[in-house]
Amino acid sequence: MNELIGRVFSFEKQVFPNQSTLYARLASDGQRPKALMISCADSRIVPEHIMQAEPGDLFVCRNAGNIVPPFATQNGGVSSTVEYAVAALGVRDIIVCGHSDCGAMKALAINQDLGGMPNVAAWLRHSHAAHKVVVESYPQMDDAQRIRTVSLENVVIQLAHLRTHPSVAAGIARGEIALHGWFVDIHAGCVLGLDGKTGRFVPLREGEPLPVALPHETRRAADFVEAAE
């Protein structure tokens, strides 16, 4: 803890003075983050570090398993953060970011006993669909393969949950919100992105188009209904 406190003093004496202009602007003008990132609370996954973000760039929500409960099932921090990011801050891009060696997904994938952690067990119910998909689709997988695949599938499931939130659904319909599914491989130091057209996770590559789960496109249901003759 003393080491961490020492870094606070370093921030006050070195980092803040070097970025005083930026902080002054943020203090006077408020925040206009470029994206909302919903990531795992795992201490090895630091969204601002991964994206090399400056203060004010990212609106971040972190929890065990990078979970987004479906709308109305739980009125809590995630739903409030999503709503505020979209309705108040005007965020146009939302990223759900999973990662390798995720403790939450490991517990889910290999059915670890969570009797001593009832809140964690209840929270992971929002990821049971990911486990179901993997177990029934890939019964031959060993534990390591299953954990990784459940972690990937969980990103897909949470993106689906995200679309049930009214503020997000309305923004998508207006073509104002794009959804991104990312996966950080801690060992390899690379980021995979979900390509919504193919359903595959592919590496993010510099100079190439960014794989997007759901792009900025107007998609109102009535626009796809032919007028009755």
GIHU-V213468 format. One record per residue. N is the residue number from 0. RES is the residue in three letters. PHI is phi in whole degrees, 0 to 359 (* if undefined). Layout:
n;res;phi
N;RES;PHI
N;RES;PHI
This chain:
n;res;phi
0;MET;*
1;ASN;299
2;GLU;297
3;LEU;294
4;ILE;298
5;GLY;300
6;ARG;288
7;VAL;298
8;PHE;296
9;SER;296
10;PHE;299
11;GLU;295
12;LYS;270
13;GLN;239
14;VAL;294
15;PHE;299
16;PRO;301
17;ASN;287
18;GLN;241
19;SER;299
20;THR;296
21;LEU;297
22;TYR;294
23;ALA;296
24;ARG;294
25;LEU;296
26;ALA;290
27;SER;272
28;ASP;262
29;GLY;83
30;GLN;260
31;ARG;224
32;PRO;298
33;LYS;280
34;ALA;202
35;LEU;257
36;MET;242
37;ILE;256
38;SER;232
39;CYS;285
40;ALA;281
41;ASP;311
42;SER;294
43;ARG;276
44;ILE;252
45;VAL;242
46;PRO;309
47;GLU;296
48;HIS;286
49;ILE;299
50;MET;266
51;GLN;50
52;ALA;275
53;GLU;272
54;PRO;306
55;GLY;94
56;ASP;281
57;LEU;239
58;PHE;258
59;VAL;241
60;CYS;233
61;ARG;237
62;ASN;202
63;ALA;298
64;GLY;89
65;ASN;42
66;ILE;263
67;VAL;237
68;PRO;300
69;PRO;303
70;PHE;302
71;ALA;83
72;THR;280
73;GLN;206
74;ASN;274
75;GLY;219
76;GLY;295
77;VAL;293
78;SER;298
79;SER;293
80;THR;295
81;VAL;299
82;GLU;299
83;TYR;294
84;ALA;300
85;VAL;279
86;ALA;283
87;ALA;263
88;LEU;262
89;GLY;70
90;VAL;298
91;ARG;252
92;ASP;229
93;ILE;237
94;ILE;246
95;VAL;258
96;CYS;239
97;GLY;263
98;HIS;200
99;SER;287
100;ASP;55
101;CYS;281
102;GLY;298
103;ALA;295
104;MET;290
105;LYS;296
106;ALA;299
107;LEU;289
108;ALA;293
109;ILE;248
110;ASN;54
111;GLN;295
112;ASP;287
113;LEU;250
114;GLY;302
115;GLY;273
116;MET;228
117;PRO;299
118;ASN;291
119;VAL;295
120;ALA;301
121;ALA;294
122;TRP;295
123;LEU;288
124;ARG;301
125;HIS;287
126;SER;242
127;HIS;300
128;ALA;298
129;ALA;297
130;HIS;297
131;LYS;298
132;VAL;301
133;VAL;290
134;VAL;298
135;GLU;278
136;SER;271
137;TYR;227
138;PRO;294
139;GLN;276
140;MET;292
141;ASP;278
142;ASP;300
143;ALA;297
144;GLN;295
145;ARG;295
146;ILE;298
147;ARG;295
148;THR;291
149;VAL;298
150;SER;297
151;LEU;292
152;GLU;297
153;ASN;298
154;VAL;299
155;VAL;297
156;ILE;297
157;GLN;291
158;LEU;296
159;ALA;296
160;HIS;299
161;LEU;301
162;ARG;289
163;THR;278
164;HIS;281
165;PRO;307
166;SER;297
167;VAL;288
168;ALA;301
169;ALA;293
170;GLY;295
171;ILE;296
172;ALA;299
173;ARG;275
174;GLY;75
175;GLU;258
176;ILE;231
177;ALA;246
178;LEU;249
179;HIS;231
180;GLY;245
181;TRP;242
182;PHE;217
183;VAL;264
184;ASP;269
185;ILE;296
186;HIS;292
187;ALA;274
188;GLY;69
189;CYS;232
190;VAL;241
191;LEU;258
192;GLY;236
193;LEU;281
194;ASP;270
195;GLY;297
196;LYS;283
197;THR;254
198;GLY;78
199;ARG;256
200;PHE;269
201;VAL;232
202;PRO;296
203;LEU;285
204;ARG;238
205;GLU;297
206;GLY;87
207;GLU;248
208;PRO;303
209;LEU;286
210;PRO;295
211;VAL;236
212;ALA;289
213;LEU;212
214;PRO;283
215;HIS;288
216;GLU;216
217;THR;294
218;ARG;215
219;ARG;277
220;ALA;301
221;ALA;297
222;ASP;292
223;PHE;255
224;VAL;257
225;GLU;289
226;ALA;295
227;ALA;294
228;GLU;285
